[in-house]
């Protein structure tokens, strides 16, 4: 089985967003924000489309993992140091996608994002906002390949990395890559928690 990791292009957005929408359809935070099981994957894909197109791809922070057939089966959205928070202009361009994704819970999603931003480290670092693979390929090394690709760059440049895990089962997975839990973040005000994780360069 071959695994290829490459930078994403604008033309990849529809497929990488579709993959991430499926990958996050069982995510606790996504399910808390998008309550409808039947439309969650499609609406989450609209969110990831907006994020990739208007923030992460212009920063050069999106990579995709492809299988032997050159099909995208996973993706990671990274922000480089100093650019983890979207500019106001980029946020405005994302609004149609965010509104489609969250509908009447858009303000709730906004409050969650603000809470996460207040807790976000200010030290320069690479920020892993999103990492997901199709359920059918989990455990086959695609997520590891996506992580290794950027973490090798972090180590070469002597830069830390940061993420928020929304699944408790994923915390040990990220710990194997050198991330350490720094606390528990109640960004949902009593809903599913987040686990901020920090990785010092090796």
ABEGO torsion letter per residue (X at the ends): XBBBBBBBBAAAAAAAAAAAAAAAAABAAAAAABABAAAAAAAAAAAAAAAAAAAAAAAGABBBBBBAAGBBABBBBBBBBGAABBBAAAAAAAAAAAAAAAEAAAAAAAAAAAAAAAABBABBBBBBABBBBBAAABGAGAAAAAAAAAAAAAAAAGBBBBBBBABAAAAAAAAAAGBBBAEBBBAAGGBBBBBBBBBBBX
